[in-house]
């Protein structure tokens, strides 16, 4: 079972959304040639390929913060835990009311 906390980027979003942001990067000649060859292989423009690759990588990096995958038993335990009120831990309120260290 998958629980989503944020909406994933999709290719449909890229065509429907107004593209008014820019991203500039510096590359070595070798890096640019490699990326250009890869884009040509996929019959994409350099921009299409770059944006697609960057978005795919960003989704991978952020996946553990956006999605939690639970087994049915884990889902049941999660629901059981959130259905009960929080425990009062002795000293926690006093600790949280102390000024923070700056």
Biopython code that builds the backbone (N, CA, C, O; Angstrom):
import numpy as np
from Bio.PDB.StructureBuilder import StructureBuilder

atoms = [
    (1, "UNK", "N", (0.845, -1.177, 0.000)),
    (1, "UNK", "CA", (0.000, 0.000, 0.000)),
    (1, "UNK", "C", (0.884, 1.230, 0.000)),
    (1, "UNK", "O", (1.879, 1.280, 0.723)),
    (2, "UNK", "N", (0.536, 2.216, -0.795)),
    (2, "UNK", "CA", (1.306, 3.443, -0.872)),
    (2, "UNK", "C", (0.473, 4.593, -0.339)),
    (2, "UNK", "O", (-0.712, 4.720, -0.650)),
    (3, "UNK", "N", (1.106, 5.424, 0.465)),
    (3, "UNK", "CA", (0.463, 6.618, 0.993)),
    (3, "UNK", "C", (1.222, 7.808, 0.437)),
    (3, "UNK", "O", (2.420, 7.944, 0.685)),
    (4, "UNK", "N", (0.546, 8.675, -0.312)),
    (4, "UNK", "CA", (1.202, 9.823, -0.926)),
    (4, "UNK", "C", (0.971, 11.064, -0.088)),
    (4, "UNK", "O", (-0.156, 11.348, 0.318)),
    (5, "UNK", "N", (2.043, 11.807, 0.171)),
    (5, "UNK", "CA", (1.953, 13.044, 0.918)),
    (5, "UNK", "C", (2.121, 14.267, 0.034)),
    (5, "UNK", "O", (1.853, 15.382, 0.481)),
    (6, "UNK", "N", (2.548, 14.094, -1.184)),
    (6, "UNK", "CA", (2.727, 15.215, -2.097)),
    (6, "UNK", "C", (2.445, 14.714, -3.501)),
    (6, "UNK", "O", (2.615, 13.530, -3.788)),
    (7, "UNK", "N", (2.020, 15.599, -4.362)),
    (7, "UNK", "CA", (1.726, 15.216, -5.734)),
    (7, "UNK", "C", (3.018, 15.098, -6.524)),
    (7, "UNK", "O", (3.867, 15.988, -6.478)),
    (8, "UNK", "N", (3.160, 14.014, -7.239)),
    (8, "UNK", "CA", (4.338, 13.817, -8.073)),
    (8, "UNK", "C", (4.212, 14.629, -9.348)),
    (8, "UNK", "O", (3.106, 14.877, -9.828)),
    (9, "UNK", "N", (5.329, 15.037, -9.889)),
    (9, "UNK", "CA", (5.387, 15.763, -11.159)),
    (9, "UNK", "C", (5.087, 14.784, -12.283)),
    (9, "UNK", "O", (5.585, 13.659, -12.270)),
    (10, "UNK", "N", (4.298, 15.186, -13.235)),
    (10, "UNK", "CA", (4.032, 14.341, -14.393)),
    (10, "UNK", "C", (4.296, 15.123, -15.664)),
    (10, "UNK", "O", (4.333, 16.354, -15.648)),
    (11, "UNK", "N", (4.479, 14.412, -16.763)),
    (11, "UNK", "CA", (4.738, 15.087, -18.029)),
    (11, "UNK", "C", (3.547, 15.939, -18.439)),
    (11, "UNK", "O", (3.723, 16.960, -19.105)),
    (12, "UNK", "N", (2.337, 15.542, -18.056)),
    (12, "UNK", "CA", (1.159, 16.352, -18.376)),
    (12, "UNK", "C", (1.238, 17.705, -17.693)),
    (12, "UNK", "O", (0.788, 18.710, -18.244)),
    (13, "UNK", "N", (1.811, 17.734, -16.493)),
    (13, "UNK", "CA", (1.944, 18.995, -15.775)),
    (13, "UNK", "C", (2.911, 19.913, -16.514)),
    (13, "UNK", "O", (2.731, 21.131, -16.514)),
    (14, "UNK", "N", (3.923, 19.346, -17.138)),
    (14, "UNK", "CA", (4.922, 20.179, -17.802)),
    (14, "UNK", "C", (4.339, 20.905, -19.007)),
    (14, "UNK", "O", (4.743, 22.031, -19.296)),
    (15, "UNK", "N", (3.398, 20.286, -19.715)),
    (15, "UNK", "CA", (2.838, 20.929, -20.886)),
    (15, "UNK", "C", (1.725, 21.904, -20.514)),
    (15, "UNK", "O", (1.512, 22.887, -21.223)),
    (16, "UNK", "N", (1.017, 21.654, -19.426)),
    (16, "UNK", "CA", (-0.090, 22.514, -19.029)),
    (16, "UNK", "C", (0.394, 23.739, -18.261)),
    (16, "UNK", "O", (-0.250, 24.787, -18.305)),
    (17, "UNK", "N", (1.503, 23.623, -17.568)),
    (17, "UNK", "CA", (1.987, 24.715, -16.725)),
    (17, "UNK", "C", (2.711, 25.767, -17.561)),
    (17, "UNK", "O", (3.396, 25.449, -18.533)),
    (18, "UNK", "N", (2.545, 27.014, -17.162)),
    (18, "UNK", "CA", (3.260, 28.109, -17.812)),
    (18, "UNK", "C", (4.739, 28.006, -17.450)),
    (18, "UNK", "O", (5.091, 27.944, -16.272)),
    (19, "UNK", "N", (5.579, 27.989, -18.437)),
    (19, "UNK", "CA", (7.017, 27.860, -18.210)),
    (19, "UNK", "C", (7.643, 29.236, -18.250)),
    (19, "UNK", "O", (8.000, 29.745, -19.313)),
    (20, "UNK", "N", (7.771, 29.838, -17.065)),
    (20, "UNK", "CA", (8.325, 31.189, -17.014)),
    (20, "UNK", "C", (9.583, 31.264, -16.143)),
    (20, "UNK", "O", (10.030, 32.355, -15.788)),
    (21, "UNK", "N", (10.146, 30.121, -15.805)),
    (21, "UNK", "CA", (11.375, 30.069, -15.005)),
    (21, "UNK", "C", (12.521, 29.582, -15.869)),
    (21, "UNK", "O", (12.322, 28.830, -16.824)),
    (22, "UNK", "N", (13.732, 30.022, -15.521)),
    (22, "UNK", "CA", (14.930, 29.601, -16.244)),
    (22, "UNK", "C", (15.903, 28.972, -15.259)),
    (22, "UNK", "O", (15.890, 29.275, -14.066)),
    (23, "UNK", "N", (16.738, 28.097, -15.779)),
    (23, "UNK", "CA", (17.792, 27.471, -15.003)),
    (23, "UNK", "C", (19.054, 27.481, -15.854)),
    (23, "UNK", "O", (19.067, 26.917, -16.948)),
    (24, "UNK", "N", (20.092, 28.103, -15.373)),
    (24, "UNK", "CA", (21.359, 28.165, -16.113)),
    (24, "UNK", "C", (22.388, 27.298, -15.393)),
    (24, "UNK", "O", (22.493, 27.326, -14.167)),
    (25, "UNK", "N", (23.128, 26.546, -16.153)),
    (25, "UNK", "CA", (24.176, 25.698, -15.586)),
    (25, "UNK", "C", (25.457, 25.858, -16.396)),
    (25, "UNK", "O", (25.416, 26.198, -17.578)),
    (26, "UNK", "N", (26.578, 25.614, -15.757)),
    (26, "UNK", "CA", (27.868, 25.625, -16.454)),
    (26, "UNK", "C", (28.319, 24.171, -16.599)),
    (26, "UNK", "O", (28.234, 23.378, -15.661)),
    (27, "UNK", "N", (28.797, 23.846, -17.789)),
    (27, "UNK", "CA", (29.213, 22.484, -18.106)),
    (27, "UNK", "C", (30.579, 22.488, -18.756)),
    (27, "UNK", "O", (31.019, 23.490, -19.320)),
    (28, "UNK", "N", (31.233, 21.357, -18.667)),
    (28, "UNK", "CA", (32.430, 21.180, -19.479)),
    (28, "UNK", "C", (31.968, 20.851, -20.905)),
    (28, "UNK", "O", (30.815, 20.477, -21.122)),
    (29, "UNK", "N", (32.853, 20.990, -21.839)),
    (29, "UNK", "CA", (32.526, 20.654, -23.234)),
    (29, "UNK", "C", (32.104, 19.198, -23.338)),
    (29, "UNK", "O", (31.143, 18.870, -24.034)),
    (30, "UNK", "N", (32.826, 18.328, -22.642)),
    (30, "UNK", "CA", (32.521, 16.892, -22.662)),
    (30, "UNK", "C", (31.125, 16.623, -22.104)),
    (30, "UNK", "O", (30.372, 15.839, -22.683)),
    (31, "UNK", "N", (30.772, 17.258, -20.996)),
    (31, "UNK", "CA", (29.450, 17.052, -20.396)),
    (31, "UNK", "C", (28.350, 17.480, -21.367)),
    (31, "UNK", "O", (27.362, 16.767, -21.540)),
    (32, "UNK", "N", (28.520, 18.645, -22.000)),
    (32, "UNK", "CA", (27.505, 19.140, -22.920)),
    (32, "UNK", "C", (27.355, 18.205, -24.117)),
    (32, "UNK", "O", (26.237, 17.918, -24.546)),
    (33, "UNK", "N", (28.475, 17.732, -24.656)),
    (33, "UNK", "CA", (28.416, 16.827, -25.800)),
    (33, "UNK", "C", (27.715, 15.519, -25.428)),
    (33, "UNK", "O", (26.921, 14.986, -26.204)),
    (34, "UNK", "N", (28.013, 15.022, -24.259)),
    (34, "UNK", "CA", (27.380, 13.784, -23.789)),
    (34, "UNK", "C", (25.869, 13.965, -23.672)),
    (34, "UNK", "O", (25.104, 13.106, -24.109)),
    (35, "UNK", "N", (25.445, 15.071, -23.089)),
    (35, "UNK", "CA", (24.019, 15.337, -22.910)),
    (35, "UNK", "C", (23.342, 15.553, -24.264)),
    (35, "UNK", "O", (22.225, 15.084, -24.482)),
    (36, "UNK", "N", (24.004, 16.248, -25.157)),
    (36, "UNK", "CA", (23.448, 16.463, -26.499)),
    (36, "UNK", "C", (23.264, 15.143, -27.239)),
    (36, "UNK", "O", (22.240, 14.930, -27.889)),
    (37, "UNK", "N", (24.254, 14.255, -27.141)),
    (37, "UNK", "CA", (24.141, 12.943, -27.800)),
    (37, "UNK", "C", (22.974, 12.148, -27.228)),
    (37, "UNK", "O", (22.218, 11.520, -27.969)),
    (38, "UNK", "N", (22.833, 12.181, -25.915)),
    (38, "UNK", "CA", (21.732, 11.451, -25.276)),
    (38, "UNK", "C", (20.380, 12.023, -25.700)),
    (38, "UNK", "O", (19.438, 11.269, -25.943)),
    (39, "UNK", "N", (20.280, 13.330, -25.789)),
    (39, "UNK", "CA", (19.031, 13.969, -26.217)),
    (39, "UNK", "C", (18.687, 13.574, -27.650)),
    (39, "UNK", "O", (17.536, 13.262, -27.955)),
    (40, "UNK", "N", (19.690, 13.589, -28.525)),
    (40, "UNK", "CA", (19.471, 13.206, -29.927)),
    (40, "UNK", "C", (19.020, 11.764, -30.039)),
    (40, "UNK", "O", (18.166, 11.438, -30.863)),
    (41, "UNK", "N", (19.588, 10.904, -29.217)),
    (41, "UNK", "CA", (19.218, 9.490, -29.233)),
    (41, "UNK", "C", (17.740, 9.311, -28.915)),
    (41, "UNK", "O", (17.064, 8.467, -29.503)),
    (42, "UNK", "N", (17.245, 10.115, -27.978)),
    (42, "UNK", "CA", (15.835, 10.049, -27.609)),
    (42, "UNK", "C", (14.954, 10.955, -28.432)),
    (42, "UNK", "O", (13.783, 11.141, -28.103)),
    (43, "UNK", "N", (15.501, 11.535, -29.517)),
    (43, "UNK", "CA", (14.763, 12.443, -30.391)),
    (43, "UNK", "C", (14.112, 13.579, -29.596)),
    (43, "UNK", "O", (12.940, 13.902, -29.790)),
    (44, "UNK", "N", (14.905, 14.175, -28.696)),
    (44, "UNK", "CA", (14.444, 15.286, -27.870)),
    (44, "UNK", "C", (15.368, 16.476, -28.068)),
    (44, "UNK", "O", (16.521, 16.328, -28.474)),
    (45, "UNK", "N", (14.845, 17.649, -27.775)),
    (45, "UNK", "CA", (15.712, 18.816, -27.761)),
    (45, "UNK", "C", (16.580, 18.732, -26.506)),
    (45, "UNK", "O", (16.303, 17.957, -25.591)),
    (46, "UNK", "N", (17.611, 19.527, -26.485)),
    (46, "UNK", "CA", (18.483, 19.577, -25.309)),
    (46, "UNK", "C", (17.680, 19.996, -24.072)),
    (46, "UNK", "O", (17.862, 19.443, -22.988)),
    (47, "UNK", "N", (16.804, 20.964, -24.246)),
    (47, "UNK", "CA", (15.968, 21.424, -23.126)),
    (47, "UNK", "C", (15.024, 20.334, -22.658)),
    (47, "UNK", "O", (14.916, 20.090, -21.456)),
    (48, "UNK", "N", (14.345, 19.679, -23.569)),
    (48, "UNK", "CA", (13.407, 18.606, -23.193)),
    (48, "UNK", "C", (14.123, 17.502, -22.424)),
    (48, "UNK", "O", (13.655, 17.045, -21.381)),
    (49, "UNK", "N", (15.259, 17.088, -22.956)),
    (49, "UNK", "CA", (16.017, 16.026, -22.305)),
    (49, "UNK", "C", (16.487, 16.460, -20.924)),
    (49, "UNK", "O", (16.360, 15.712, -19.955)),
    (50, "UNK", "N", (17.025, 17.660, -20.838)),
    (50, "UNK", "CA", (17.575, 18.151, -19.567)),
    (50, "UNK", "C", (16.496, 18.284, -18.507)),
    (50, "UNK", "O", (16.677, 17.836, -17.374)),
    (51, "UNK", "N", (15.383, 18.893, -18.865)),
    (51, "UNK", "CA", (14.298, 19.069, -17.896)),
    (51, "UNK", "C", (13.774, 17.711, -17.439)),
    (51, "UNK", "O", (13.551, 17.499, -16.247)),
    (52, "UNK", "N", (13.578, 16.800, -18.374)),
    (52, "UNK", "CA", (13.083, 15.467, -18.037)),
    (52, "UNK", "C", (14.046, 14.751, -17.084)),
    (52, "UNK", "O", (13.620, 14.168, -16.087)),
    (53, "UNK", "N", (15.343, 14.799, -17.396)),
    (53, "UNK", "CA", (16.340, 14.134, -16.553)),
    (53, "UNK", "C", (16.418, 14.771, -15.171)),
    (53, "UNK", "O", (16.527, 14.067, -14.168)),
    (54, "UNK", "N", (16.364, 16.096, -15.113)),
    (54, "UNK", "CA", (16.427, 16.789, -13.827)),
    (54, "UNK", "C", (15.203, 16.490, -12.965)),
    (54, "UNK", "O", (15.325, 16.256, -11.762)),
    (55, "UNK", "N", (14.035, 16.498, -13.580)),
    (55, "UNK", "CA", (12.807, 16.221, -12.832)),
    (55, "UNK", "C", (12.797, 14.771, -12.346)),
    (55, "UNK", "O", (12.440, 14.505, -11.198)),
    (56, "UNK", "N", (13.186, 13.834, -13.212)),
    (56, "UNK", "CA", (13.246, 12.428, -12.794)),
    (56, "UNK", "C", (14.167, 12.257, -11.592)),
    (56, "UNK", "O", (13.813, 11.581, -10.626)),
    (57, "UNK", "N", (15.337, 12.864, -11.650)),
    (57, "UNK", "CA", (16.304, 12.749, -10.549)),
    (57, "UNK", "C", (15.776, 13.413, -9.285)),
    (57, "UNK", "O", (15.948, 12.876, -8.191)),
    (58, "UNK", "N", (15.140, 14.569, -9.416)),
    (58, "UNK", "CA", (14.576, 15.257, -8.250)),
    (58, "UNK", "C", (13.506, 14.396, -7.589)),
    (58, "UNK", "O", (13.440, 14.327, -6.362)),
    (59, "UNK", "N", (12.670, 13.741, -8.387)),
    (59, "UNK", "CA", (11.650, 12.856, -7.825)),
    (59, "UNK", "C", (12.280, 11.687, -7.077)),
    (59, "UNK", "O", (11.787, 11.292, -6.020)),
    (60, "UNK", "N", (13.364, 11.131, -7.611)),
    (60, "UNK", "CA", (14.055, 10.038, -6.929)),
    (60, "UNK", "C", (14.608, 10.494, -5.586)),
    (60, "UNK", "O", (14.456, 9.804, -4.577)),
    (61, "UNK", "N", (15.246, 11.649, -5.577)),
    (61, "UNK", "CA", (15.852, 12.172, -4.353)),
    (61, "UNK", "C", (14.793, 12.438, -3.293)),
    (61, "UNK", "O", (15.017, 12.186, -2.109)),
    (62, "UNK", "N", (13.647, 12.942, -3.714)),
    (62, "UNK", "CA", (12.604, 13.329, -2.769)),
    (62, "UNK", "C", (11.595, 12.226, -2.470)),
    (62, "UNK", "O", (10.714, 12.409, -1.629)),
    (63, "UNK", "N", (11.710, 11.094, -3.141)),
    (63, "UNK", "CA", (10.707, 10.029, -3.000)),
    (63, "UNK", "C", (10.489, 9.598, -1.558)),
    (63, "UNK", "O", (9.348, 9.385, -1.148)),
    (64, "UNK", "N", (11.552, 9.466, -0.786)),
    (64, "UNK", "CA", (11.384, 9.009, 0.593)),
    (64, "UNK", "C", (10.705, 10.056, 1.460)),
    (64, "UNK", "O", (10.272, 9.749, 2.571)),
    (65, "UNK", "N", (10.603, 11.284, 0.975)),
    (65, "UNK", "CA", (9.922, 12.338, 1.727)),
    (65, "UNK", "C", (8.497, 12.543, 1.236)),
    (65, "UNK", "O", (7.730, 13.272, 1.865)),
    (66, "UNK", "N", (8.134, 11.927, 0.147)),
    (66, "UNK", "CA", (6.819, 12.114, -0.450)),
    (66, "UNK", "C", (5.929, 10.889, -0.320)),
    (66, "UNK", "O", (4.704, 11.007, -0.323)),
    (67, "UNK", "N", (6.530, 9.726, -0.207)),
    (67, "UNK", "CA", (5.745, 8.501, -0.273)),
    (67, "UNK", "C", (6.223, 7.527, 0.794)),
    (67, "UNK", "O", (7.420, 7.350, 1.019)),
    (68, "UNK", "N", (5.262, 6.913, 1.429)),
    (68, "UNK", "CA", (5.569, 5.858, 2.392)),
    (68, "UNK", "C", (4.874, 4.598, 1.904)),
    (68, "UNK", "O", (3.670, 4.616, 1.647)),
    (69, "UNK", "N", (5.603, 3.526, 1.776)),
    (69, "UNK", "CA", (5.029, 2.258, 1.336)),
    (69, "UNK", "C", (4.892, 1.360, 2.550)),
    (69, "UNK", "O", (5.871, 1.064, 3.234)),
    (70, "UNK", "N", (3.647, 0.925, 2.814)),
    (70, "UNK", "CA", (3.367, 0.105, 3.984)),
    (70, "UNK", "C", (2.702, -1.198, 3.561)),
    (70, "UNK", "O", (1.908, -1.234, 2.621)),
    (71, "UNK", "N", (3.040, -2.256, 4.268)),
    (71, "UNK", "CA", (2.333, -3.520, 4.073)),
    (71, "UNK", "C", (0.950, -3.378, 4.716)),
    (71, "UNK", "O", (0.729, -2.440, 5.482)),
    (72, "UNK", "N", (0.026, -4.278, 4.426)),
    (72, "UNK", "CA", (-1.292, -4.198, 5.078)),
    (72, "UNK", "C", (-1.199, -4.235, 6.611)),
    (72, "UNK", "O", (-1.951, -3.536, 7.290)),
    (73, "UNK", "N", (-0.289, -5.037, 7.154)),
    (73, "UNK", "CA", (-0.126, -5.085, 8.617)),
    (73, "UNK", "C", (0.422, -3.766, 9.155)),
    (73, "UNK", "O", (-0.021, -3.288, 10.200)),
    (74, "UNK", "N", (1.380, -3.179, 8.447)),
    (74, "UNK", "CA", (1.941, -1.894, 8.872)),
    (74, "UNK", "C", (0.893, -0.790, 8.778)),
    (74, "UNK", "O", (0.840, 0.095, 9.632)),
    (75, "UNK", "N", (0.051, -0.844, 7.730)),
    (75, "UNK", "CA", (-1.017, 0.140, 7.577)),
    (75, "UNK", "C", (-2.011, 0.035, 8.739)),
    (75, "UNK", "O", (-2.453, 1.049, 9.279)),
    (76, "UNK", "N", (-2.352, -1.188, 9.115)),
    (76, "UNK", "CA", (-3.272, -1.393, 10.238)),
    (76, "UNK", "C", (-2.651, -0.868, 11.532)),
    (76, "UNK", "O", (-3.336, -0.223, 12.325)),
    (77, "UNK", "N", (-1.363, -1.136, 11.754)),
    (77, "UNK", "CA", (-0.684, -0.649, 12.962)),
    (77, "UNK", "C", (-0.614, 0.873, 12.970)),
    (77, "UNK", "O", (-0.777, 1.496, 14.019)),
    (78, "UNK", "N", (-0.375, 1.472, 11.814)),
    (78, "UNK", "CA", (-0.335, 2.932, 11.707)),
    (78, "UNK", "C", (-1.697, 3.525, 12.071)),
    (78, "UNK", "O", (-1.780, 4.470, 12.856)),
    (79, "UNK", "N", (-2.754, 2.969, 11.499)),
    (79, "UNK", "CA", (-4.102, 3.459, 11.808)),
    (79, "UNK", "C", (-4.454, 3.265, 13.265)),
    (79, "UNK", "O", (-5.094, 4.125, 13.871)),
    (80, "UNK", "N", (-4.050, 2.158, 13.827)),
    (80, "UNK", "CA", (-4.290, 1.902, 15.252)),
    (80, "UNK", "C", (-3.584, 2.968, 16.099)),
    (80, "UNK", "O", (-4.157, 3.483, 17.058)),
    (81, "UNK", "N", (-2.358, 3.290, 15.743)),
    (81, "UNK", "CA", (-1.584, 4.273, 16.508)),
    (81, "UNK", "C", (-2.193, 5.668, 16.424)),
    (81, "UNK", "O", (-2.238, 6.378, 17.429)),
    (82, "UNK", "N", (-2.659, 6.073, 15.253)),
    (82, "UNK", "CA", (-3.197, 7.436, 15.138)),
    (82, "UNK", "C", (-4.622, 7.553, 15.659)),
    (82, "UNK", "O", (-5.111, 8.662, 15.871)),
    (83, "UNK", "N", (-5.291, 6.433, 15.867)),
    (83, "UNK", "CA", (-6.649, 6.473, 16.407)),
    (83, "UNK", "C", (-6.676, 6.670, 17.912)),
    (83, "UNK", "O", (-7.736, 6.931, 18.480)),
    (84, "UNK", "N", (-5.532, 6.552, 18.568)),
    (84, "UNK", "CA", (-5.468, 6.710, 20.025)),
    (84, "UNK", "C", (-4.826, 8.045, 20.375)),
    (84, "UNK", "O", (-3.948, 8.525, 19.658)),
    (85, "UNK", "N", (-5.268, 8.647, 21.488)),
    (85, "UNK", "CA", (-4.643, 9.916, 21.892)),
    (85, "UNK", "C", (-3.172, 9.716, 22.254)),
    (85, "UNK", "O", (-2.743, 8.623, 22.623)),
    (86, "UNK", "N", (-2.419, 10.804, 22.137)),
    (86, "UNK", "CA", (-0.990, 10.755, 22.459)),
    (86, "UNK", "C", (-0.801, 10.482, 23.949)),
    (86, "UNK", "O", (-1.614, 10.893, 24.777)),
    (87, "UNK", "N", (0.277, 9.789, 24.272)),
    (87, "UNK", "CA", (0.610, 9.544, 25.690)),
    (87, "UNK", "C", (1.217, 10.792, 26.291)),
    (87, "UNK", "O", (1.904, 11.559, 25.616)),
    (88, "UNK", "N", (0.953, 10.984, 27.567)),
    (88, "UNK", "CA", (1.595, 12.072, 28.303)),
    (88, "UNK", "C", (2.902, 11.515, 28.848)),
    (88, "UNK", "O", (2.905, 10.551, 29.614)),
    (89, "UNK", "N", (4.003, 12.125, 28.451)),
    (89, "UNK", "CA", (5.316, 11.680, 28.914)),
    (89, "UNK", "C", (5.774, 12.605, 30.033)),
    (89, "UNK", "O", (5.842, 13.820, 29.848)),
    (90, "UNK", "N", (6.088, 12.039, 31.190)),
    (90, "UNK", "CA", (6.511, 12.872, 32.321)),
    (90, "UNK", "C", (7.709, 13.749, 31.949)),
    (90, "UNK", "O", (8.701, 13.270, 31.400)),
    (91, "UNK", "N", (7.597, 15.022, 32.254)),
    (91, "UNK", "CA", (8.701, 15.940, 32.032)),
    (91, "UNK", "C", (8.780, 16.530, 30.633)),
    (91, "UNK", "O", (9.533, 17.479, 30.412)),
    (92, "UNK", "N", (8.020, 15.989, 29.677)),
    (92, "UNK", "CA", (8.127, 16.479, 28.310)),
    (92, "UNK", "C", (7.648, 17.920, 28.184)),
    (92, "UNK", "O", (8.303, 18.736, 27.535)),
    (93, "UNK", "N", (6.504, 18.243, 28.801)),
    (93, "UNK", "CA", (5.992, 19.609, 28.716)),
    (93, "UNK", "C", (6.997, 20.595, 29.297)),
    (93, "UNK", "O", (7.257, 21.643, 28.706)),
    (94, "UNK", "N", (7.566, 20.258, 30.459)),
    (94, "UNK", "CA", (8.548, 21.149, 31.082)),
    (94, "UNK", "C", (9.787, 21.300, 30.202)),
    (94, "UNK", "O", (10.332, 22.396, 30.073)),
    (95, "UNK", "N", (10.218, 20.219, 29.611)),
    (95, "UNK", "CA", (11.379, 20.268, 28.745)),
    (95, "UNK", "C", (11.103, 21.169, 27.531)),
    (95, "UNK", "O", (11.947, 21.986, 27.160)),
    (96, "UNK", "N", (9.942, 21.022, 26.925)),
    (96, "UNK", "CA", (9.618, 21.797, 25.724)),
    (96, "UNK", "C", (9.428, 23.271, 26.051)),
    (96, "UNK", "O", (9.578, 24.116, 25.168)),
    (97, "UNK", "N", (9.098, 23.603, 27.305)),
    (97, "UNK", "CA", (8.905, 25.001, 27.673)),
    (97, "UNK", "C", (10.205, 25.707, 28.038)),
    (97, "UNK", "O", (10.218, 26.924, 28.227)),
    (98, "UNK", "N", (11.294, 24.958, 28.139)),
    (98, "UNK", "CA", (12.601, 25.568, 28.424)),
    (98, "UNK", "C", (13.073, 26.359, 27.200)),
    (98, "UNK", "O", (12.806, 25.975, 26.062)),
    (99, "UNK", "N", (13.778, 27.467, 27.447)),
    (99, "UNK", "CA", (14.308, 28.224, 26.297)),
    (99, "UNK", "C", (15.328, 27.377, 25.529)),
    (99, "UNK", "O", (16.070, 26.584, 26.108)),
    (100, "UNK", "N", (15.338, 27.573, 24.217)),
    (100, "UNK", "CA", (16.288, 26.818, 23.393)),
    (100, "UNK", "C", (17.684, 27.429, 23.524)),
    (100, "UNK", "O", (17.849, 28.585, 23.912)),
    (101, "UNK", "N", (18.668, 26.620, 23.189)),
    (101, "UNK", "CA", (20.054, 27.086, 23.215)),
    (101, "UNK", "C", (20.308, 27.771, 21.875)),
    (101, "UNK", "O", (19.987, 27.230, 20.817)),
    (102, "UNK", "N", (20.890, 28.970, 21.937)),
    (102, "UNK", "CA", (21.165, 29.649, 20.654)),
    (102, "UNK", "C", (22.632, 29.797, 20.400)),
    (102, "UNK", "O", (23.028, 30.344, 19.370)),
]
sb = StructureBuilder()
sb.init_structure("model")
sb.init_model(0)
sb.init_chain("A")
sb.init_seg("    ")
for serial, (resi, resn, name, xyz) in enumerate(atoms, 1):
    if name == "N":
        sb.init_residue(resn, " ", resi, " ")
    sb.init_atom(name, np.array(xyz, "f"), 0.0, 1.0, " ", f" {name:<3s}", serial, name[0])
structure = sb.get_structure()
